[in-house]
Amino acid sequence: MPSNPLPSRLRVRTVPVDVTGDLLTRIPDEVDPREVVTWLREGDGMVGWGRAVTVRTSGPARFADAESWWDRVRELAEVEDEVRDAGSGLVAFGSFAYSPASADESVLTVPRVVVGRRDGQGWVTHVVLDDEPWPPAHPAEMLARSNPRIDELDPVVETPGTVPAERWPEVVGRAVERITSGAVEKVVLARDVTVRHRDGDVVRVAPVLERLQRRYAATWTFAVDGLVGATPEMLVRLQGGRARSRVLAGTIRRGAAALHETPQGDPEHPVDPRLRLVSSEKDLDEHAYAVRSVVEALAPHCSDLQVPTAPYVLELPDVYHLATDLTGRMRSGATSLRLAAALHPSAAICGTPTAAAAAVIAELEGMDRGRYSGPVGWVDGDGDGDWGIALRCGELAPDRRSLRIFAGGGIVAASNPHAELAETEVKLTAMRHALGLATR
Ligand SMILES: C=C(O[C@H]1C=CC=C(C(=O)O)[C@@H]1O)C(=O)O
């Protein structure tokens, strides 16, 4: 497990403060973009920066190694927490590779500073190591500073990804063949696109996050170790003994164009795309596989698991998704991180059966997904936390001068390869918009 040795002391102090305005503007501009962490929704949540302690893990044990490291950090921490809410006191932000075979490391990190706000209650957490003194600035003074360049996007250009868009329908067609031959029932295939700083400089993430949270306020805007995005899908939230999950699968594009997209579309008698989505056998099938995978993984940990019988339509700025919200009471004592590990990879991003779908993905996608589609989120000292699935996101290259942005879609027997290409394009809109690229 490659990680720096833990310090002999780790002191954590959380104080309540009045936090007004946009949390993202509190992140100092000079912070390395890979050291920025965020978890924001509807303006509330947490932002942080700096690294107090960090673990990097990889391979099949990437979750288990991170969990045992977190247990040691929890034992070591001396916590003074005047707020005592989920996320106050000791907290770590994490992001895990989708595949055990990924060359990309998974990461769990305790920032030096966290600024949080929930339901009008603000707080600041500082972390110091060994005998370091507490930072001299009073939290209120620190919060008075605000990043003057938050609206300044870096100029970027887009270049093709691993599989060029025009070849994507062929790749999807091969997946449909695997499904009709019976090798697999559902498989989720994803593609990437590379975006580079036009002048070869470092791409700053705070302005990207700012645009994501403004347009996609109802999603979770995240940043962990250079992975930035706005996910609509909550793998698991654990708070006060209750687990929740929002499963998404099944998508239709918003807007007038969607009305004419299928061969059956009649421009004279447009059908609301939401109605089309809830009555589409193909999308309902795709959704049912995803729900089943989450129910199977949550059931051993929960009593009283509530599973709605039919999905609802989640409305996002570019797309509608079929969505199911599940809730259960915890009986296993697992932390949110343990639950995220148990739920990954769900059939919303891998397929059914899991092992067969993972093999088809490895064979057909031709790329390493890195941390796209892996769990991303945070865990606090009590084990509570939020873990989303890293979707609608991009991952900064180690040199921070480019990022790969990703989008995928669930393939079932009835999938149309050209419609699947269009679906990945519309899902790429979130990151293209946030980076200031004209959307197609
Ligand atoms: C794999 C992605 O979306 C998943 C989540 C929602 C809907 C999906 C779909 O309809 O295919 C995917 O399962 C992605 O955004 O890259």
The ligand as an ORCA input file, in Angstrom:
! r2SCAN-3c Opt
* xyz 0 1
  C     -22.609      5.723    -17.572
  C     -23.203      6.899    -17.480
  O     -24.504      7.047    -17.046
  C     -25.160      6.026    -16.308
  C     -26.074      6.714    -15.379
  C     -27.310      7.141    -15.786
  C     -27.864      6.658    -16.974
  C     -27.199      5.727    -17.728
  C     -27.808      5.213    -18.983
  O     -28.960      5.526    -19.280
  O     -27.113      4.495    -19.717
  C     -25.923      5.121    -17.275
  O     -26.245      3.919    -16.656
  C     -22.509      8.152    -17.792
  O     -23.080      9.238    -17.591
  O     -21.345      8.102    -18.242
*
